[in-house]
């Protein structure tokens, strides 16, 4: 799916999309290069991921080094206030790729598409630097993140990573394993270009999907026997709340998603879509 090389027309179109997304969100996005900017990023991330007094998920020195090395460190500003940030680092040279490590938006600005604007800006920057793809990970049990990444951004699921970061024990992850879905943004893909212009792709399937995993109102997960090629894996309504109120049930859900979605992806199945009801649709291929 990777197309080598970026035309001036494509670069200009990506820049226009980034400008439009920032204007729609009512923010300004710029590349950060000063120590004071990096201190604001660490403070913002600390407020999102940690309890008072805990360390931020990145420090000023690391951001300074990434910036000096030419990697992406971007910030979204509402006036003089930093309200969102995103950073990533280059993959091996032959990959022509960026790994986007952390992106976060302040609680006050959620719902205003700041995160979307940051990603569209990151794509524009990557194309200007001759890159073909951006990868990142997200928690596959958080519905809003799955919808944002797979539908709004049209990223392609490329792997399921079990306990990827080990125990993090922060305000968002709790004490559970840190399973992650790896996605890749193929920057030249017309679906990605359209998504960055605000046109989310329409999911297409080859027929009805049968339920493989479901639950009701955050009840215990239920894995159902099915030989269907197209299957649905549903998520709990609010895994983040479950991690605080019922960590044992949250772990049962993580294991159930790992043993369905994760195992299927390991076997070569393709995630086709994610819908607003909170379910992945997966093509298992020819079921043996």
NUVOKE-400284 format. One record per residue: residue in one letter; x, z, y of N, C-alpha, C in turn. Coordinates in Angstrom, 2 decimals. Atoms other than C-alpha are relative to their C-alpha. Example, Ala and Ser with C-alpha at 12.3 -4.5 7.8 and 13.67 -1.06 7.14 Angstrom:
BEGIN
residuo;n.c1;n.c3;n.c2;ca.c1;ca.c3;ca.c2;c.c1;c.c3;c.c2
a;0.89;0.00;-1.19;12.30;7.80;-4.50;0.90;0.00;1.20
s;-0.82;-0.06;-1.19;13.67;7.14;-1.06;-0.77;0.73;1.09
REM end
This chain:
BEGIN
residuo;n.c1;n.c3;n.c2;ca.c1;ca.c3;ca.c2;c.c1;c.c3;c.c2
x;0.82;0.00;-1.20;0.00;0.00;0.00;0.86;0.00;1.26
x;-0.88;-0.05;-1.17;3.04;0.32;2.27;0.39;-1.40;0.43
x;-0.42;1.28;-0.58;3.75;-2.63;4.53;1.19;0.27;0.89
x;-1.20;-0.27;-0.74;7.27;-2.70;5.83;-0.06;-0.64;1.38
x;-0.09;0.53;-1.34;7.74;-3.12;9.54;-1.25;0.24;0.81
x;1.10;-0.26;-0.91;5.58;-2.47;12.57;0.07;-0.98;1.15
x;0.02;0.96;-1.09;4.53;-5.10;15.08;-0.23;0.72;1.32
x;0.24;-0.56;-1.33;4.43;-4.48;18.80;-1.50;0.18;0.24
x;1.45;-0.09;-0.17;0.68;-5.12;18.67;-0.54;1.25;-0.71
x;0.46;-1.18;0.74;0.19;-2.44;16.02;0.42;1.28;0.71
x;-0.48;-1.18;-0.72;2.32;0.04;17.95;-0.84;0.26;1.25
x;0.81;-0.15;-1.21;0.35;-0.62;21.14;-1.40;0.48;-0.33
x;1.34;-0.42;0.39;-2.97;-0.25;19.34;-0.01;1.47;-0.42
x;-0.09;-1.41;0.41;-1.84;3.07;17.82;0.13;0.91;1.22
x;-0.15;-0.78;-1.23;-0.80;4.32;21.26;-1.32;0.09;0.75
x;1.31;-0.01;-0.66;-4.18;3.32;22.70;-0.95;0.96;-0.72
x;0.86;-0.90;0.76;-5.95;5.17;19.88;0.37;1.45;0.28
x;-0.45;-1.36;-0.29;-3.83;8.26;20.56;-0.47;0.44;1.38
x;0.45;-0.33;-1.35;-4.63;8.15;24.27;-1.51;0.27;0.03
x;1.45;-0.16;0.03;-8.34;7.75;23.54;-0.40;1.31;-0.67
x;0.33;-1.24;0.70;-8.38;10.65;21.07;0.30;1.23;0.85
x;-0.34;-1.11;-0.88;-6.62;12.96;23.53;-0.99;0.12;1.14
x;0.97;-0.02;-1.10;-8.98;11.96;26.33;-1.34;0.54;-0.47
x;1.26;-0.49;0.55;-12.00;12.59;24.11;0.03;1.51;-0.20
x;-0.14;-1.45;0.21;-10.68;16.07;23.30;0.23;0.75;1.30
x;-0.25;-0.63;-1.28;-9.92;16.74;26.96;1.32;0.72;0.09
x;-1.32;-0.65;0.06;-6.25;17.53;26.35;1.08;-1.02;0.34
x;-1.20;0.84;-0.12;-2.77;16.17;26.98;0.92;0.35;-1.16
x;-0.93;-0.23;1.11;-0.38;15.74;24.05;1.36;-0.56;0.38
x;-1.35;0.46;-0.31;3.36;15.51;24.50;0.99;0.53;-1.03
x;-1.09;-0.44;0.88;6.55;15.78;22.47;0.69;1.19;0.66
x;-0.60;-1.23;-0.52;8.10;19.25;22.87;1.50;0.00;-0.23
x;-1.46;0.01;0.13;11.80;19.75;23.49;0.66;1.24;0.59
x;-0.58;-1.16;-0.68;12.27;23.04;25.39;-0.24;1.28;-0.80
x;0.12;-1.27;0.72;12.84;26.50;23.97;-1.29;0.73;0.39
x;1.24;-0.65;-0.43;9.96;27.82;26.07;-1.22;-0.59;-0.69
x;1.10;0.63;0.72;7.63;25.27;24.44;-0.05;0.50;-1.44
x;-0.04;-0.44;1.39;8.78;26.31;20.98;-0.46;1.45;-0.13
x;0.48;-1.38;0.02;8.13;29.96;21.82;-1.52;0.03;0.06
x;1.46;0.07;-0.05;4.55;29.00;22.69;-0.58;-0.43;-1.35
x;0.46;0.45;1.31;4.20;27.19;19.36;0.00;1.15;-1.00
x;-0.07;-1.11;0.95;5.36;30.21;17.37;-1.07;1.04;0.31
x;1.04;-0.96;-0.37;2.99;32.46;19.32;-1.38;-0.50;-0.43
x;1.27;0.58;0.42;0.08;30.09;18.67;-0.17;0.10;-1.50
x;0.10;-0.03;1.46;0.83;29.83;14.96;-0.14;1.44;-0.51
x;0.15;-1.40;0.40;1.21;33.60;14.70;-1.46;0.44;0.16
x;1.38;-0.41;-0.25;-2.26;34.03;16.19;-0.96;-0.62;-1.02
x;0.86;0.67;0.97;-3.71;31.61;13.62;0.21;0.53;-1.41
x;-0.29;-0.26;1.40;-1.95;32.59;10.40;0.28;1.46;-0.34
x;-0.49;-1.33;0.37;-0.85;36.21;10.64;-0.76;1.11;0.70
x;0.52;-1.19;-0.66;-1.99;39.70;11.46;0.99;0.45;1.06
x;-0.85;-0.48;-1.09;-0.59;41.50;14.49;1.30;0.59;-0.56
x;-1.30;-0.54;0.41;3.11;42.21;14.11;0.69;-0.79;-1.08
x;-0.62;0.80;1.05;3.69;39.74;11.27;0.77;-1.16;0.61
x;-0.79;1.14;-0.47;6.14;36.88;11.55;-0.85;-1.27;0.02
x;0.66;1.31;-0.04;4.94;33.42;12.55;0.52;-0.85;-1.16
x;-0.44;0.84;1.12;5.15;30.69;9.87;1.18;-0.91;0.35
x;-1.20;0.72;-0.39;7.97;29.05;11.86;0.59;0.73;1.20
x;-0.62;-0.68;-1.14;10.50;30.35;14.37;0.54;-1.01;1.01
x;-0.47;0.85;-1.09;11.90;29.01;17.63;1.24;-0.78;-0.42
x;-1.25;0.65;0.36;15.30;28.23;16.15;-0.24;-1.23;-0.90
x;0.29;1.12;0.89;13.85;26.00;13.40;-0.61;-1.16;0.77
x;0.61;1.06;-0.80;11.69;24.08;15.86;1.04;-0.67;0.90
x;-1.07;0.56;-0.86;14.70;23.65;18.16;0.86;-0.95;-0.81
x;-0.85;0.85;0.83;16.76;22.25;15.30;-0.72;-1.29;-0.41
x;0.77;1.19;0.37;13.99;19.88;14.17;-0.08;-0.97;1.17
x;0.08;0.85;-1.19;13.57;18.60;17.71;1.34;-0.68;0.28
x;-1.33;0.56;-0.25;17.33;18.10;18.15;0.33;-1.10;-1.00
x;-0.27;1.00;1.04;17.46;16.17;14.87;-0.89;-1.23;0.14
x;0.85;1.16;-0.23;14.78;13.80;16.18;-1.31;0.00;-0.72
x;1.26;-0.07;0.71;11.86;14.98;14.08;-1.16;0.23;0.97
x;1.20;-0.09;-0.84;8.30;15.26;15.36;-0.38;1.45;0.25
x;0.56;-1.29;-0.42;7.27;18.37;17.31;-0.91;-0.31;1.18
x;0.96;0.36;-1.04;4.09;17.74;19.30;-0.88;1.17;0.38
x;0.86;-1.07;-0.48;1.93;20.01;21.42;-1.17;-0.56;0.79
x;1.21;0.37;-0.74;-1.61;19.73;22.80;-0.26;1.05;1.06
x;0.15;-0.92;-1.13;-2.26;21.26;26.22;-1.37;-0.18;0.65
x;1.19;-0.06;-0.85;-5.44;22.27;28.00;0.47;0.59;1.33
x;-0.67;-0.47;-1.20;-4.00;22.46;31.49;1.41;0.43;-0.34
x;-1.32;-0.52;0.33;-0.92;24.65;31.13;0.04;0.75;-1.32
x;0.07;-0.80;1.22;-2.09;26.32;27.93;0.21;-0.87;-1.23
x;-0.18;0.67;1.28;-0.77;25.20;24.56;-1.14;0.40;-0.93
x;1.18;-0.31;0.82;-3.88;24.94;22.37;0.10;-0.61;-1.40
x;-0.19;0.58;1.33;-2.54;23.00;19.39;1.43;-0.49;-0.13
x;-1.36;0.49;0.22;0.74;21.99;17.81;0.12;-0.52;-1.42
x;-0.24;0.61;1.31;2.06;19.99;14.89;1.47;-0.38;-0.08
x;-1.38;0.45;0.15;5.53;19.42;13.51;0.26;-0.48;-1.42
x;-0.38;0.54;1.30;7.15;17.52;10.68;1.44;-0.44;0.01
x;-1.40;0.39;0.13;10.49;16.31;9.40;0.10;-1.24;-0.87
x;-0.18;1.26;0.70;11.87;13.08;8.01;0.25;0.21;-1.49
x;-0.32;0.05;1.42;11.94;12.28;4.30;1.32;-0.75;-0.18
x;-1.23;0.76;0.26;14.87;10.50;2.61;-0.09;-1.35;0.71
x;0.02;1.21;-0.83;15.90;7.42;4.66;-0.74;-1.18;-0.62
x;0.64;1.16;0.61;14.70;4.85;2.12;-1.53;0.12;-0.04
x;1.44;-0.21;0.02;11.21;6.38;2.24;-0.68;-0.49;1.28
x;0.61;0.33;-1.30;10.66;5.55;5.94;-1.26;0.82;0.21
x;1.17;-0.88;0.02;8.39;8.57;5.96;0.28;1.31;0.72
x;-0.03;-1.32;-0.63;7.62;11.85;7.71;-0.82;0.94;-0.86
x;0.84;-1.03;0.61;6.45;15.05;6.04;-0.48;0.92;1.11
x;0.60;-0.83;-1.04;4.06;16.84;8.39;-0.26;1.38;-0.60
x;0.00;-1.31;0.67;4.52;20.53;7.62;-1.13;0.91;0.45
x;1.03;-0.92;-0.50;2.21;22.58;9.87;-0.68;-0.61;1.22
x;0.79;0.34;-1.19;-0.58;21.75;12.31;-1.02;1.11;0.20
x;0.96;-1.05;-0.28;-2.76;24.32;14.02;-0.60;-0.12;1.38
x;0.73;0.06;-1.27;-5.32;24.62;16.80;-0.57;1.38;0.29
x;0.50;-1.31;-0.38;-6.34;27.72;18.73;-1.49;0.11;-0.29
x;1.41;-0.24;0.32;-9.69;29.28;17.83;-0.91;-0.48;1.12
x;0.83;0.37;-1.15;-11.01;28.63;21.33;-0.29;-1.50;0.05
x;0.14;1.45;-0.13;-10.53;24.87;20.99;-0.54;-0.69;-1.25
x;0.50;0.62;1.22;-11.92;24.32;17.51;-1.36;-0.63;0.25
x;1.22;0.75;-0.21;-14.70;21.80;17.32;0.12;-1.05;1.08
x;-0.20;0.99;-1.06;-13.22;19.65;20.10;0.92;-1.15;-0.42
x;-0.81;1.09;0.55;-11.23;17.31;17.83;1.45;0.01;0.48
x;-1.40;-0.11;-0.40;-7.86;18.62;19.01;0.91;-0.33;-1.18
x;-0.81;0.29;1.17;-6.48;18.49;15.47;0.04;-1.50;-0.30
x;0.06;1.45;0.20;-7.63;14.89;15.11;0.91;-0.71;1.01
x;-0.83;0.62;-1.02;-5.97;13.95;18.40;1.48;0.19;-0.28
x;-1.41;-0.24;0.34;-2.70;15.56;17.28;0.46;-0.93;-1.11
x;-0.40;0.86;1.10;-2.66;13.58;14.03;0.09;-1.47;0.45
x;-0.06;1.38;-0.48;-3.45;10.30;15.80;1.24;-0.21;0.86
x;-1.24;0.07;-0.79;-0.61;11.03;18.24;1.20;-0.05;-0.93
x;-1.12;-0.01;0.94;1.70;11.78;15.31;0.15;-1.37;-0.66
x;-0.08;1.34;0.59;0.82;8.43;13.71;0.61;-0.98;0.99
x;-0.55;0.89;-1.01;1.55;6.61;16.97;1.50;0.19;0.13
x;-1.44;-0.31;-0.09;4.93;8.36;17.24;0.74;-0.54;-1.22
x;-0.66;0.45;1.23;5.76;7.55;13.61;0.16;-1.52;-0.02
x;-0.10;1.46;-0.05;5.00;3.85;14.07;1.06;-0.43;1.00
x;-1.03;0.32;-0.99;7.18;3.78;17.19;1.40;0.19;-0.58
x;-1.31;-0.28;0.61;10.00;5.18;15.04;0.21;-0.74;-1.31
x;-0.22;0.87;1.14;9.62;2.54;12.33;-0.38;0.58;-1.34
x;0.39;-0.61;1.26;7.97;4.73;9.71;-1.24;-0.69;-0.58
x;1.10;0.63;0.70;5.45;3.56;7.11;-1.04;0.99;-0.52
x;0.96;-0.96;0.55;3.83;6.77;5.92;0.31;1.42;0.48
x;-0.12;-1.44;-0.27;3.22;10.45;6.66;-0.68;0.72;-1.14
x;0.63;-0.81;1.04;2.56;13.01;3.95;-0.16;1.43;0.51
x;0.17;-1.42;-0.28;1.28;16.57;4.15;-0.83;0.62;-1.11
x;0.80;-0.70;1.00;-0.46;19.20;2.05;-1.11;0.78;0.68
x;1.04;-0.89;-0.49;-3.67;21.16;2.45;-0.61;0.75;-1.18
x;0.66;-0.81;1.02;-5.63;23.79;0.55;-1.23;-0.76;-0.50
x;1.10;0.84;0.48;-7.97;21.75;-1.69;-1.32;0.75;-0.16
x;1.23;-0.76;0.13;-10.52;24.60;-1.82;-0.73;0.19;1.33
x;0.63;-0.16;-1.31;-11.28;24.53;1.93;-0.71;-1.30;0.35
x;0.79;1.22;-0.16;-14.11;22.05;2.43;0.28;-0.73;1.30
x;-0.17;0.68;-1.28;-13.59;21.36;6.12;1.34;-0.72;0.06
x;-1.31;0.66;0.01;-9.91;20.55;5.53;-0.03;-1.25;-0.88
x;0.11;1.16;0.87;-10.75;18.24;2.63;-0.72;-1.14;0.71
x;0.75;1.03;-0.72;-13.31;16.38;4.74;0.85;-0.60;1.12
x;-0.83;0.48;-1.10;-10.96;16.16;7.71;1.08;-0.95;-0.48
x;-1.14;0.79;0.46;-8.03;14.82;5.72;-0.40;-1.27;-0.75
x;0.34;1.13;0.85;-9.76;12.52;3.24;-0.99;-0.96;0.65
x;1.03;0.85;-0.61;-12.65;11.23;5.35;0.35;-0.35;1.44
x;-0.23;0.28;-1.43;-11.90;11.61;9.04;1.33;-0.70;0.25
x;-1.30;0.63;-0.17;-8.23;10.64;8.68;0.29;-1.11;-1.01
x;-0.18;1.02;1.04;-8.57;8.41;5.58;1.36;0.12;-0.69
x;-1.23;-0.21;0.76;-5.51;9.98;3.93;-0.30;-0.15;-1.50
x;0.15;0.25;1.43;-4.95;9.20;0.24;0.56;1.16;-0.82
x;-0.53;-1.06;0.87;-4.66;12.04;-2.32;1.03;-0.57;-0.97
x;-1.07;0.52;0.85;-1.38;11.57;-4.18;0.59;1.04;-0.95
x;-0.51;-1.00;0.94;-0.78;14.84;-6.04;-0.69;1.34;0.16
x;0.52;-1.37;-0.02;-2.01;18.32;-6.94;1.17;0.92;-0.33
x;-1.19;-0.83;0.11;0.67;20.99;-6.46;-0.41;1.45;-0.24
x;0.41;-1.34;0.38;0.21;24.32;-8.22;0.92;1.06;0.63
x;-0.72;-1.11;-0.62;1.23;27.47;-6.31;1.22;-0.52;0.77
x;-1.07;0.76;-0.64;3.30;25.22;-4.05;0.93;0.86;0.83
x;-0.81;-0.85;-0.86;4.48;27.87;-1.59;0.27;1.38;-0.58
x;-0.10;-1.35;0.52;4.35;30.88;-3.89;-0.96;0.93;0.74
x;0.87;-0.96;-0.66;2.75;34.05;-2.58;0.29;0.05;1.50
x;-0.17;-0.03;-1.44;2.19;33.85;1.18;-0.58;1.26;0.62
x;0.63;-1.26;-0.44;-0.17;36.82;1.73;-0.20;0.05;1.51
x;0.31;-0.02;-1.42;-1.08;35.75;5.25;-1.50;0.09;0.20
x;1.40;-0.23;-0.30;-4.42;35.99;7.01;-0.91;-1.08;-0.57
x;0.83;1.09;0.51;-5.65;32.63;5.69;0.08;-0.17;-1.50
x;-0.18;0.26;1.42;-4.22;32.45;2.18;-0.27;1.21;-0.88
x;0.18;-1.19;0.81;-4.66;36.05;1.07;1.15;0.17;-0.97
x;-1.05;-0.28;0.98;-2.74;37.13;-2.02;-0.06;-0.96;-1.19
x;0.18;0.91;1.12;-3.81;34.23;-4.25;1.11;-1.04;-0.04
x;-0.95;1.09;0.10;-1.68;31.33;-5.49;-0.30;-1.05;1.08
x;0.14;0.98;-1.08;-1.10;28.57;-2.94;-0.03;-1.42;-0.57
x;0.16;1.37;0.47;-2.36;25.45;-4.71;-0.23;-0.90;1.21
x;0.12;0.95;-1.10;-2.16;22.39;-2.47;-0.27;-1.41;-0.54
x;0.12;1.43;0.26;-3.29;18.78;-2.49;0.98;-0.71;0.92
x;-0.90;0.84;-0.77;-0.63;16.33;-1.37;-0.73;-1.29;0.35
x;0.59;1.27;-0.43;-1.93;13.41;0.68;1.04;-0.83;0.72
x;-0.89;0.93;-0.69;-0.22;10.35;2.07;-0.83;-0.86;0.93
x;0.60;0.88;-1.01;-1.19;8.50;5.21;0.81;-1.28;0.01
x;-0.67;1.30;-0.04;-0.29;4.84;4.75;-0.29;-0.61;1.36
x;0.24;0.21;-1.43;0.15;4.07;8.42;-0.47;-1.40;0.35
x;0.41;1.38;-0.27;-0.41;0.30;8.19;-1.34;-0.34;-0.65
x;1.27;0.25;0.69;-3.57;0.61;6.05;-1.11;-0.21;1.03
x;1.11;0.21;-0.95;-6.56;-0.89;7.94;-0.99;1.15;0.04
x;0.92;-1.14;0.00;-8.68;2.08;6.84;0.53;1.14;0.85
x;-0.61;-1.04;-0.84;-6.22;4.46;8.52;-0.08;-0.39;1.47
x;0.11;0.46;-1.39;-6.14;2.35;11.67;-1.42;0.20;0.52
x;1.39;-0.17;-0.41;-9.94;2.37;11.78;-0.34;1.48;0.19
x;0.26;-1.43;-0.12;-10.06;6.12;11.20;0.56;0.56;1.30
x;-0.61;-0.48;-1.23;-7.71;6.70;14.11;-0.75;-0.47;1.24
x;0.86;0.44;-1.09;-10.12;4.75;16.29;-1.36;0.69;-0.04
x;1.25;-0.75;0.09;-12.89;7.10;15.19;-1.02;-0.58;-0.93
x;0.93;0.61;0.94;-14.44;4.92;12.49;0.35;0.46;-1.41
x;-0.27;-0.52;1.34;-14.46;6.98;9.30;-0.48;-1.00;-1.04
x;0.41;0.97;1.02;-14.54;4.75;6.20;-1.20;0.48;-0.79
x;1.15;-0.33;0.84;-17.68;4.62;4.10;0.45;0.07;-1.45
x;-0.40;-0.16;1.39;-17.14;5.97;0.61;-0.73;-0.99;-0.89
x;0.61;0.93;0.94;-17.75;3.44;-2.14;0.31;0.45;-1.42
x;-0.20;-0.34;1.41;-18.22;4.21;-5.83;-0.64;-1.09;-0.85
x;0.53;1.02;0.91;-19.12;2.14;-8.87;-1.22;0.50;-0.76
x;1.18;-0.52;0.68;-22.08;4.27;-9.92;-0.16;1.48;0.26
x;0.23;-1.43;-0.21;-23.52;7.79;-10.01;1.05;0.84;-0.71
x;-1.00;-0.91;0.58;-21.14;10.67;-10.68;-0.71;1.20;-0.63
x;0.54;-1.18;0.67;-21.87;13.51;-13.09;0.80;1.23;0.40
x;-0.64;-1.25;-0.42;-21.08;17.13;-12.31;0.96;0.50;-1.07
x;-1.00;-0.61;0.87;-17.88;18.49;-13.80;0.17;1.48;0.33
x;-0.13;-1.39;-0.44;-17.55;21.67;-11.73;-0.99;0.25;1.13
x;0.89;-0.36;-1.10;-20.18;23.37;-9.61;-0.22;1.50;0.02
x;0.39;-1.39;-0.17;-21.54;26.71;-8.44;-1.11;0.00;1.02
x;1.11;-0.06;-0.94;-24.41;27.88;-6.31;0.12;1.25;0.86
x;-0.09;-1.12;-0.95;-24.16;30.03;-3.17;1.16;0.93;-0.34
x;-1.23;-0.74;0.30;-20.61;31.08;-4.06;-0.10;0.84;-1.27
x;0.06;-0.65;1.30;-21.62;32.16;-7.55;1.24;-0.42;-0.80
x;-1.16;0.33;0.83;-19.11;31.94;-10.39;0.04;-1.50;-0.28
x;-0.11;1.43;0.29;-17.77;28.43;-11.01;-0.41;-0.30;-1.43
x;0.45;0.42;1.32;-19.23;26.54;-13.95;0.56;-1.39;-0.28
x;-0.52;1.30;0.42;-17.38;23.73;-15.73;-0.96;-0.56;-1.05
x;1.00;0.62;0.87;-19.79;21.33;-17.43;0.65;-1.12;-0.81
x;-0.52;1.05;0.87;-19.02;19.07;-20.37;-0.59;-1.34;0.41
x;0.46;1.35;-0.33;-19.23;15.39;-19.46;1.06;-1.00;-0.43
x;-0.92;1.10;0.35;-17.73;12.15;-20.71;-0.07;-1.12;1.03
x;0.17;1.03;-1.02;-18.61;10.27;-17.53;1.35;-0.38;0.61
x;-1.21;0.45;-0.68;-15.97;8.19;-15.81;0.06;0.57;1.42
x;0.06;-0.56;-1.34;-17.10;9.31;-12.33;-0.55;1.41;-0.07
x;0.43;-1.40;0.05;-17.32;13.07;-11.91;0.12;0.64;1.38
x;-0.03;-0.75;-1.26;-17.92;15.55;-9.09;0.56;1.39;-0.27
x;-0.55;-1.35;0.03;-15.91;18.70;-8.50;-0.41;0.67;1.31
x;0.51;-0.69;-1.19;-17.74;21.03;-6.09;0.84;1.21;0.33
x;-0.74;-1.16;-0.48;-16.15;23.76;-4.00;-0.96;1.12;0.38
x;0.84;-1.08;-0.53;-17.46;27.21;-3.05;-0.27;-0.24;1.48
x;0.39;0.25;-1.40;-19.20;27.27;0.32;1.05;0.46;0.98
x;-0.97;-0.55;-0.95;-16.55;29.45;2.01;1.05;0.79;-0.76
x;-1.05;-0.64;0.79;-13.42;30.18;-0.01;0.77;1.02;0.83
x;-0.75;-0.93;-0.84;-11.78;31.91;2.96;-0.69;1.36;0.06
x;0.74;-1.27;0.02;-14.53;34.54;3.12;0.10;0.66;-1.37
x;-0.11;-0.56;1.35;-14.41;34.95;-0.65;1.34;0.69;-0.21
x;-1.33;-0.60;0.17;-10.69;35.68;-0.49;0.06;1.39;0.63
x;0.04;-1.32;-0.64;-11.48;38.61;1.81;-0.96;0.95;-0.70
x;1.05;-0.88;0.51;-14.66;39.92;0.20;-0.02;0.14;-1.51
x;0.03;-0.03;1.47;-14.25;39.06;-3.50;1.19;-0.80;-0.52
x;-1.19;0.76;0.40;-10.65;38.03;-4.30;-0.01;-0.41;-1.47
x;0.04;0.37;1.42;-11.32;38.05;-8.04;-0.81;-1.28;-0.20
x;0.81;1.20;0.10;-14.09;35.47;-7.68;0.72;-1.19;0.64
x;-0.76;1.08;-0.63;-11.92;33.45;-5.29;1.06;-0.55;-0.95
x;-1.00;0.45;0.97;-9.20;33.33;-7.95;-0.64;-0.81;-1.12
x;0.69;0.76;1.04;-11.73;32.17;-10.55;-0.30;-1.42;0.48
x;0.26;1.32;-0.55;-12.67;29.30;-8.25;1.29;-0.82;0.08
x;-1.25;0.75;-0.09;-9.04;28.36;-7.64;0.40;-0.51;-1.38
x;-0.38;0.42;1.35;-8.35;28.29;-11.39;-0.91;-1.12;-0.51
x;0.94;1.04;0.46;-11.48;26.22;-12.03;0.31;-1.33;0.67
x;-0.36;1.24;-0.69;-10.50;23.67;-9.37;1.33;-0.52;-0.52
x;-1.30;0.40;0.55;-6.93;23.63;-10.69;-0.18;-0.68;-1.35
x;0.16;0.50;1.37;-8.14;23.01;-14.25;-0.91;-1.22;-0.09
x;0.81;1.22;-0.02;-10.53;20.22;-13.24;0.66;-1.03;0.90
x;-0.61;0.94;-0.95;-9.33;18.45;-10.10;1.49;-0.17;-0.25
x;-1.44;0.07;0.19;-5.68;19.34;-10.70;0.38;-0.71;-1.28
x;-0.33;0.64;1.27;-5.60;18.36;-14.35;-0.34;-1.49;0.02
x;0.37;1.42;-0.07;-7.45;15.10;-13.65;1.01;-0.80;0.80
x;-0.99;0.72;-0.79;-5.01;14.13;-10.93;1.32;-0.14;-0.75
x;-1.21;0.09;0.82;-2.10;14.92;-13.24;-0.11;-1.12;-1.04
x;0.23;1.03;1.02;-3.66;12.52;-15.77;-0.15;-1.39;0.60
x;0.07;1.30;-0.64;-3.80;9.73;-13.21;-1.35;-0.35;0.59
x;1.31;0.26;-0.59;-7.39;10.06;-12.03;0.13;-0.16;1.52
x;-0.02;0.27;-1.43;-8.19;8.93;-8.47;-1.14;0.71;0.70
x;1.02;-0.61;-0.84;-10.03;10.98;-5.87;-0.54;-1.09;0.91
x;0.61;1.08;-0.75;-12.48;8.52;-4.35;-0.52;0.44;1.36
x;0.64;-0.43;-1.25;-14.17;10.63;-1.68;-0.20;1.50;-0.02
x;0.44;-1.38;-0.14;-15.21;14.01;-0.39;-1.21;-0.02;0.91
x;1.22;0.08;-0.81;-18.72;14.56;0.93;-0.31;1.33;0.65
x;0.33;-1.18;-0.80;-20.29;17.02;3.32;-0.68;1.10;-0.80
x;0.56;-1.05;0.85;-21.97;18.86;0.46;1.09;0.88;-0.58
x;-1.13;-0.80;0.49;-18.49;20.09;-0.47;0.46;-0.38;-1.38
x;-0.39;0.43;1.35;-17.61;17.98;-3.50;0.90;-1.22;0.05
x;-0.84;1.17;0.22;-14.86;15.59;-4.54;-0.69;-0.90;-1.04
x;0.40;0.97;1.03;-15.87;12.42;-6.39;1.27;-0.61;-0.53
x;-1.25;0.38;0.66;-13.21;11.43;-8.91;-0.26;-1.06;-1.04
x;0.04;1.03;1.03;-12.67;8.33;-11.01;1.04;0.36;-1.06
x;-0.91;-0.40;1.08;-11.21;9.46;-14.32;0.66;-1.18;-0.69
x;-0.49;1.16;0.73;-10.50;5.91;-15.45;-0.71;-0.11;-1.32
x;0.62;0.16;1.33;-11.26;4.90;-18.99;0.13;1.30;-0.77
x;0.00;-1.27;0.73;-12.26;8.14;-20.75;0.19;-0.27;-1.48
x;-0.30;0.21;1.42;-10.74;8.29;-24.21;-0.92;0.83;-0.89
REM end
